[in-house]
Amino acid sequence: MRIVELIIDEEDEFSGIDAISIVEHPAIEENFVALNKQKQYKFAEVDTEKRLLMGAILVPNKPIYRKDDKEEYYIYFTKDTVRKASELYLMKGNQSNATYEHFEKINGLSLVESWIVEDKEKDKTALYGMDLPLGTWAGSIKVNNEKVWEEFVKTGMVKGFSIEGYFADKAERPKEPVEEDLSAEIEAGMKLLSIKKDMIIYQLESFNDYPDAASNNAKRAIKYKEENNVKCGTKVGWTRARQLANKEKISRDTIARMASFNRHKQNSKVPYDEGCGGIMWDAWGGTTGINWAIEKMKTFK
């Protein structure tokens, strides 16, 4: 099975992590610890509810199972990419960008602590019983959203962090050893697909009832790219454009990614010849396609 290294393309303005999502099944398989009314040493006595979520945001050399319409494969991030991603996330001022299950944007969540695990025994995460690999990007997120805390965190509906962003792929085996046995990972991944019937449907069901205008937007972006040798975007973005242009069926996961791309709406009016915002917006279906994806996601249970 193919193993793909994901890297940050420093020449691509979209490359990197846009948001941190709170999810029920984190792909990195590390749950966070909910810190509520924890006693900590302070310069002054503070008796307030902290409402912090601490955990792994991105683990290096962790094979993450993926399946698209054509193949099954694994992705992973090296320690260097994990560090770059953590730095770029803060440099871009994205620390308050948060979603629920990679779809619904939520307010009131902010990354207030961010660090790389460099000593497993002395790291702050060890104080809370977490055994994270060296090079892990860990952090604490402040939850100033009553609904999220009461309905998602306290009920156990969310158990960990997941990332949202755009990366280039580098199809090669890791230079650093991947810690897990891939055969075991494959077996675990396939077992996961059989846990619930609706999860199987999630993987198999696909749709192409998006508007023709979404296809036309993607065609226009592709045509301009080919005629002008445009360097904008990632392989994922242009694969999406070709799918839409050819009116191919797309999965629920792809629809969720289209809906999530709405975060870039503020760049949608940038002319093709002045930057990447407008052309990549159209590559993902433009306003018509992205609005369709948002409405389509509401129909899924």
C-alpha positions in Angstrom: 0.0 0.0 0.0 1.3 3.4 -0.9 2.8 5.7 1.8 2.7 9.4 1.1 4.6 12.0 2.9 2.8 15.3 3.2 4.9 18.4 3.2 4.5 22.2 3.4 4.9 24.0 0.1 6.4 27.3 1.2 5.7 28.9 -2.2 1.9 28.1 -1.9 0.0 30.7 0.2 -2.6 28.2 1.1 -0.2 25.6 2.4 -0.3 24.8 6.1 -3.0 24.3 8.7 -6.0 26.5 8.6 -7.9 25.2 11.6 -8.0 22.7 14.5 -11.1 20.6 14.7 -12.5 18.8 17.7 -13.6 15.3 16.7 -14.9 12.1 18.1 -12.3 9.9 16.2 -9.0 11.7 15.9 -7.0 10.2 13.1 -3.8 10.5 15.1 -5.4 8.3 17.7 -4.5 10.5 20.7 -7.2 11.8 22.9 -7.0 15.1 24.7 -7.4 15.6 28.4 -10.1 18.0 29.5 -8.7 20.3 32.2 -11.5 21.6 34.3 -10.9 23.3 37.7 -7.3 22.0 37.8 -5.2 23.4 40.7 -2.1 25.0 39.3 0.6 27.2 40.8 0.0 30.8 40.1 1.4 34.1 41.3 -2.0 34.8 42.8 -4.7 32.5 43.9 -7.2 32.0 41.2 -10.4 29.9 41.7 -12.0 29.9 38.3 -13.0 27.2 35.9 -10.1 26.8 33.3 -11.9 24.9 30.6 -8.8 23.9 28.7 -8.4 21.0 26.4 -4.8 19.6 26.2 -3.6 17.0 23.8 -1.7 16.1 20.7 -2.5 18.2 17.6 -0.1 16.4 15.2 2.1 13.4 15.7 5.1 12.8 13.5 5.7 9.5 11.5 2.2 8.3 12.4 0.7 6.4 9.4 -2.9 7.7 8.9 -5.2 5.5 6.8 -6.9 7.3 3.9 -9.2 6.1 1.1 -10.4 8.0 -1.9 -12.5 7.0 -4.9 -9.5 5.2 -6.5 -7.2 3.8 -3.9 -6.3 3.2 -0.3 -3.1 4.6 1.1 -1.4 6.1 4.1 -0.2 9.7 4.8 2.3 10.8 7.4 4.2 13.9 8.5 7.9 14.1 9.5 9.1 15.8 12.6 10.3 18.8 10.5 6.9 19.2 8.8 5.1 19.0 12.2 7.3 21.8 13.6 6.9 23.9 10.5 3.1 23.4 10.6 2.9 24.5 14.2 4.9 27.6 13.6 3.1 28.6 10.4 -0.3 28.1 12.1 0.6 30.8 14.7 2.4 33.0 12.2 -0.7 33.2 10.1 -2.8 34.1 13.2 -5.0 31.1 12.9 -5.1 30.2 16.6 -8.8 31.0 16.9 -9.9 29.0 13.9 -11.8 25.9 15.0 -14.4 23.5 13.6 -16.5 20.6 14.8 -15.9 17.3 12.9 -14.2 19.3 10.0 -17.5 20.9 9.0 -19.2 23.2 11.4 -17.2 26.4 12.2 -17.3 27.1 15.9 -16.4 30.2 17.9 -14.9 30.6 21.3 -12.1 28.1 20.9 -8.5 29.4 20.9 -5.1 27.8 21.0 -3.5 29.3 24.1 -0.5 27.0 24.5 1.6 25.4 21.7 4.8 23.4 22.0 6.8 20.5 20.6 7.4 17.5 22.8 11.2 17.3 23.3 11.4 15.2 26.5 8.7 12.6 27.1 9.2 12.4 30.8 9.5 16.1 31.6 7.0 17.3 29.1 3.8 18.9 30.4 1.7 16.2 28.8 3.3 13.6 31.0 1.7 15.2 34.0 -1.7 14.3 32.6 -0.8 10.7 31.7 -0.2 11.2 28.0 2.7 9.3 26.4 3.4 11.2 23.2 6.2 10.6 20.7 9.1 13.0 20.5 8.4 15.7 18.0 4.6 15.8 18.6 2.9 19.1 18.3 0.9 19.5 21.6 -1.2 22.3 22.8 -4.0 23.6 25.0 -7.2 25.1 23.7 -9.3 27.4 25.7 -13.0 26.8 25.4 -15.1 29.9 25.9 -18.2 28.4 24.3 -20.8 27.1 26.8 -22.5 24.9 24.2 -19.3 23.3 23.0 -18.2 22.5 26.6 -21.5 21.2 27.9 -22.7 19.4 24.8 -19.5 18.1 23.2 -16.7 18.0 25.8 -18.5 17.0 29.0 -20.6 14.4 27.2 -17.6 12.8 25.6 -18.8 13.5 22.0 -15.4 14.8 21.1 -12.2 13.1 22.2 -9.3 14.6 20.4 -7.9 17.2 17.9 -7.6 16.9 14.2 -6.1 19.3 11.7 -7.5 21.1 8.6 -5.2 22.4 6.0 -3.5 22.0 2.7 -0.2 20.1 2.0 1.7 19.0 -1.0 2.5 15.3 -1.2 5.8 13.6 -1.6 5.3 9.9 -2.5 8.2 8.2 -0.8 8.8 6.1 2.3 9.9 8.2 5.4 13.5 9.0 6.0 12.8 8.6 9.7 11.4 5.2 10.8 7.6 5.0 11.0 7.0 3.8 14.6 3.9 1.6 14.0 3.7 -1.7 12.1 1.9 -0.8 8.9 0.3 -4.3 8.5 -1.3 -3.8 11.9 -2.4 -0.3 10.9 -4.0 -1.6 7.7 -5.9 -4.3 9.6 -7.1 -1.7 12.2 -8.2 0.6 9.5 -10.2 -2.0 7.7 -11.8 -3.1 11.0 -12.8 0.5 11.6 -14.8 0.5 8.4 -16.9 -2.4 9.5 -17.8 -1.0 13.0 -21.0 0.7 11.8 -23.1 0.3 8.7 -23.3 4.0 8.2 -19.5 4.2 8.2 -19.4 1.8 5.3 -22.0 3.9 3.5 -19.9 7.0 4.3 -17.0 5.5 2.4 -19.0 4.1 -0.6 -21.7 6.7 -1.3 -20.8 9.5 -3.8 -22.6 12.3 -5.5 -22.5 14.4 -8.6 -25.7 16.5 -8.2 -23.7 19.7 -7.8 -24.7 22.6 -10.1 -23.3 22.9 -13.6 -22.0 26.3 -12.5 -19.6 24.6 -10.1 -18.2 22.5 -13.0 -17.9 25.6 -15.2 -16.0 27.5 -12.5 -13.6 24.6 -12.2 -13.2 24.4 -16.0 -12.4 28.1 -16.1 -9.8 27.8 -13.4 -8.1 24.8 -15.1 -8.1 26.5 -18.5 -6.4 29.6 -17.1 -3.9 27.5 -15.2 -2.9 25.5 -18.3 -2.7 28.6 -20.5 -0.7 30.7 -18.1 1.4 28.1 -16.3 -0.1 29.1 -12.9 1.8 27.8 -9.8 -1.0 28.3 -7.4 -2.7 25.6 -5.4 -1.9 22.0 -4.4 -2.3 18.7 -6.1 -5.4 18.1 -4.0 -7.0 21.3 -5.1 -6.4 20.7 -8.8 -7.5 17.1 -8.5 -10.8 18.5 -7.0 -11.1 20.9 -9.9 -10.7 18.1 -12.5 -13.3 16.0 -10.7 -15.8 18.9 -10.7 -15.0 19.8 -14.3 -15.6 16.2 -15.5 -18.8 16.0 -13.4 -17.4 13.0 -11.5 -19.0 11.6 -8.4 -17.4 12.9 -5.2 -17.5 11.4 -1.7 -19.0 12.8 1.5 -15.5 13.5 2.7 -14.8 15.5 -0.4 -18.0 17.5 0.0 -17.0 18.3 3.6 -13.7 19.6 2.3 -15.5 21.8 -0.2 -17.7 23.2 2.5 -14.7 23.8 4.7 -13.0 25.8 1.9 -15.6 28.5 2.6 -13.0 29.8 5.1 -11.2 31.3 2.1 -14.2 33.3 0.9 -12.5 36.6 1.7 -9.9 35.8 -1.0 -12.5 34.8 -3.7 -12.5 38.1 -5.5 -8.8 38.2 -6.1 -8.3 38.4 -9.9 -6.6 35.4 -11.5 -3.6 37.5 -12.6 -3.1 39.1 -9.2 -2.9 36.1 -6.9 -4.1 32.7 -6.0 -7.3 33.5 -4.1 -9.8 33.8 -7.0 -8.5 30.9 -9.1 -8.4 28.4 -6.2 -11.8 29.5 -5.1 -13.1 28.6 -8.6 -11.0 25.4 -8.6 -13.1 24.2 -5.6 -16.4 25.0 -7.4 -16.6 28.7 -6.8 -19.4 30.2 -4.7 -22.0 28.1 -6.3 -20.2 24.8 -5.7 -19.1 25.7 -2.1 -22.6 26.8 -1.2 -24.0 23.5 -2.6 -21.5 21.6 -0.5 -22.5 23.5 2.7 -26.2 22.7 2.1 -25.4 19.1 1.1 -23.6 18.5 4.4 -26.8 19.5 6.3 -28.6 16.5 4.7 -26.2 13.9 6.1 -26.9 12.3 9.4 
